[in-house]
Every structure is written in structure tokens, then in C-alpha cells.
Amino acid sequence: MTHIDKAAVLAILAPAPNSKGGLWAKRKQALYDAIISLPAVSPQVKALVWKEYADERAVRAVGFNADYTIRISMLGQVAWQSRHMAPWHPADTVEAAKAAAQADYEARILAALAPAPSDDAVKAREAALKEAAAVCAEMAEQVSDAALTGLPEQARAREAMEAALTQARYRILALLTKEAQR
């Protein structure tokens, strides 16, 4: 389902003012690792099962709410059709027609689905979100502690970072609450 781009996540988690890496970089990597470890879920559509007609000039497959036919003309031309689409679609070979019909079938099925993760995927996502929230809380605390030792002119920047990290933590925890209510 989903690929989360590392550069995008790391750009969101820009370093603190006057940060030279160290713990901040480790926490940023830990947060990225937690987010990126969220499992992808993608269903697979069963392959159509093709059956030949008695005259061997056509093959047919019936799937869930689907009916596909491939015909071979007397001249050897191949075409396929779905009962949902009136026109015949030319193909180079019977195998190419089968592949095109399968792609059409999969697209129709997948367009109607919403991903439903497995129990393991749900648990892994929950653990990753909890870890991300914990990292945000720890980073906010570190920024807050830095406010006591930093220069006064940087206090607003540190306060803004602490608020942003705290807000990120609560948004992540809200995701967990929403998912638990489903």
C-alpha cells in the first residue's frame, strides 16, 4: 500500500537550532524507523481460469461478476471482450489477450476494495505509532530542557519546536484512539 519517503519524513523532522546531530539525529532516525516500519497491506486478486470452447476458436473465463471471452478469427486475429465492455479489443496473441483481461479484472476488483490489515499489521502499526508518539514526547522534553540553558533570543524558536512536537505527539495518539473506536 504505502511507501513513506525517507527524505520527506526527515525534512519534517528538521534538526533543532544549534543542533550538531548526536541525540537529536538518533531520535529523528528512531522516529523515521517507527513510521517507515508500518506494514503495507495489499490484497491479491485470484487469476482467471480459462476454458476452451469445443471448436478451439475461443476461450472463456468467468470471475466474480465478470465474464471474459477471447476469440480467434478464421484469419488468426485475436481479440478479447468483457461483458462490461461492448467492443472487442485486439491482441497479438491469446496469452496477451489473457493478460489484458486479467489486468482489467484486477483493476475492477481492486478499485472496489479498501485495505483491511491483518491483526499482526494492526498491532505493528499501533506499536509504531506509540513509538513515534513517545519519540515526539521525548524530543519535546529535550527542547524544553534546552530552553533553560540556551540563549534568550532563541527561546521562541525552542518554544515553537516544543509545541510542534507536543502537537505531533497528540495527533499520533489521536490516530490510535480513532483506530481503536472502529
PyMOL commands that set and color helices and strands:
alter all, ss='L'
color gray80, all
select helices_A, chain A and resi 6-12+23-36+94-111+119-149+152-181
alter helices_A, ss='H'
color red, helices_A
select strands_A, chain A and resi 50-52+58-63+66-72+78-82+85-91
alter strands_A, ss='S'
color yellow, strands_A
deselect
rebuild
show_as cartoon
